[in-house]
Amino acid sequence: MGDILATLTSAMSLLRRCRANAALTIQLFSQLFHFVNMWLFNQLVLQPGLGLCTRRWGIRLGRRLSRIEAWAEKQGLELAADCHLARILQVSSLAAIGARLLFSSRRRRCSALS
C-alpha cells in the first residue's frame, strides 16, 4: 500500500513541479484511479484461487482503499477518487458483510438487486 501511495505522491509532485494544467492532472489521476478499480476487480473475479472474495479480505480491501481516498482528498482529487473507485468500494463493502448475512437479509435490504 505504501508503494502505491508513494507512486501517486511522486506523480503529483512531478505534475506540480512542471505546473501542469489542473484539468490534465485531474484526468491523469482519474485514469489512475480507474486502473486501480479495474485491476483490483479483475483480481477478485478472475483469480478465485487467491481466495480474495472473503469477509476478511473485504474488510482489508476497504481499509486500504480508504487510505487512497484520504490521500486523494488531501490532494483535492476526492471527486475523481469517489467516481472511479466507487465500484471496488462497493465490492469490498459487500464482501465485508459476509455471504451468510448478505443472503439472509438480501430480500429486506437489497430488493432492487433481486
C-alpha positions in Angstrom: 0.0 0.0 0.0 2.8 2.3 0.8 4.3 1.8 -2.7 1.0 2.8 -4.3 0.7 6.0 -2.2 4.4 6.8 -2.8 3.9 6.5 -6.6 0.8 8.6 -6.5 2.6 11.3 -4.5 5.6 11.2 -6.8 3.3 11.7 -9.8 1.5 14.6 -8.1 4.8 16.2 -7.2 6.1 16.0 -10.7 2.9 17.5 -12.2 3.1 20.3 -9.7 6.8 20.9 -10.3 6.0 21.1 -14.1 3.0 23.3 -13.4 0.7 21.0 -15.4 -2.8 22.2 -16.2 -5.2 21.3 -13.4 -7.6 19.6 -15.9 -4.8 17.4 -17.1 -3.9 16.5 -13.6 -7.5 15.5 -12.8 -7.7 13.5 -16.0 -4.5 11.7 -15.3 -5.5 10.7 -11.7 -9.0 9.8 -12.9 -7.3 7.3 -15.3 -5.0 6.0 -12.5 -8.0 5.5 -10.1 -9.9 3.8 -12.9 -7.0 1.5 -13.5 -6.8 0.6 -9.7 -10.5 -0.1 -9.7 -10.3 -2.3 -12.8 -7.2 -4.2 -11.7 -8.5 -5.0 -8.3 -11.9 -6.1 -9.6 -10.3 -8.3 -12.2 -8.1 -9.9 -9.5 -11.1 -10.6 -7.4 -13.1 -12.1 -10.2 -10.5 -13.8 -12.4 -8.3 -15.2 -9.7 -10.6 -17.3 -7.5 -7.6 -19.4 -6.3 -6.3 -16.4 -4.4 -9.2 -16.6 -2.0 -9.8 -12.8 -2.0 -13.6 -13.0 -2.1 -13.9 -13.4 1.7 -15.2 -11.2 4.5 -11.7 -10.8 5.9 -10.3 -9.6 2.6 -13.3 -7.3 2.0 -12.5 -5.6 5.3 -8.8 -5.3 4.4 -9.5 -4.0 0.9 -11.9 -1.4 2.3 -9.3 -0.2 4.8 -6.7 0.0 2.1 -8.9 1.8 -0.3 -9.8 4.3 2.4 -6.1 5.3 2.6 -6.2 6.0 -1.2 -9.4 8.1 -0.7 -7.8 10.0 2.2 -4.7 10.7 0.0 -6.9 11.9 -2.9 -8.8 14.2 -0.5 -5.6 15.8 0.7 -4.6 16.4 -2.9 -8.0 17.9 -4.0 -8.9 14.8 -6.1 -11.7 13.5 -3.9 -14.3 13.7 -6.7 -12.1 11.7 -9.1 -11.4 9.1 -6.5 -15.1 8.8 -5.4 -16.2 8.4 -9.0 -13.6 5.9 -10.2 -13.2 3.8 -7.1 -16.9 3.6 -6.3 -17.4 0.1 -7.8 -14.5 -1.6 -6.0 -15.5 0.1 -2.7 -19.0 -1.4 -3.2 -17.5 -4.8 -3.8 -15.3 -4.5 -0.7 -18.4 -3.5 1.3 -20.4 -6.4 0.1 -17.5 -8.8 0.8 -17.1 -7.3 4.3 -20.8 -8.0 5.1 -20.2 -11.7 4.6 -22.1 -14.2 2.4 -24.4 -15.6 5.2 -25.6 -12.2 6.3 -25.9 -10.9 2.7 -28.1 -13.7 1.5 -30.2 -13.9 4.6 -31.1 -10.2 4.5 -31.0 -9.7 0.8 -34.7 -9.5 0.4 -35.1 -6.9 3.1 -32.0 -4.7 2.2 -31.4 -5.3 -1.4 -34.8 -5.7 -3.0 -33.6 -3.8 -6.1 -30.9 -6.4 -6.7 -33.1 -9.4 -6.7 
